[in-house]
């Protein structure tokens, strides 16, 4: 009789390959989950910053009757022209010059029939809108350079 002995090393090698494959797939899934969590955290941080800045600008406009010139007192780096104001922020979220901007806040204001309407938009470096805020409030006579009516 002729007996051939099967080697157990082939079975062990197959089990080892399956175990390595299982751990490789598990680590790939974990890396994707961590990457997605990081991107979600960064988006939430950007949204939080943008909403705080827009609400701050809205408070300034509301308290000064819609005067964009007063916005320059709170944001000295703001570029104010006509009915628009642009404030740039760097990567550390500090006001900066436009060439160093990581995100920008644009404030547009106009007076119509005793109402001030303003639109505040915070956009990222690529121009994607992070946060928008629309305002409408009564104009305060004298606060925005208007003459008070007797």
Secondary structure, DSSP 8 states (H G I E B T S, - for coil): -------SHHHHHHHHHHHHHHHHHHHHHHHHHHHHHHHHHHHHHHHHHHHHHHHHHHHHHHHTTS-HHHHHHH-TT-EEETTEEEEEE-TTS-EE-GGG-SEEEEEEEEEETTEEEEEEEEEETTS-EEEEEEEEEE--TTTTS-----
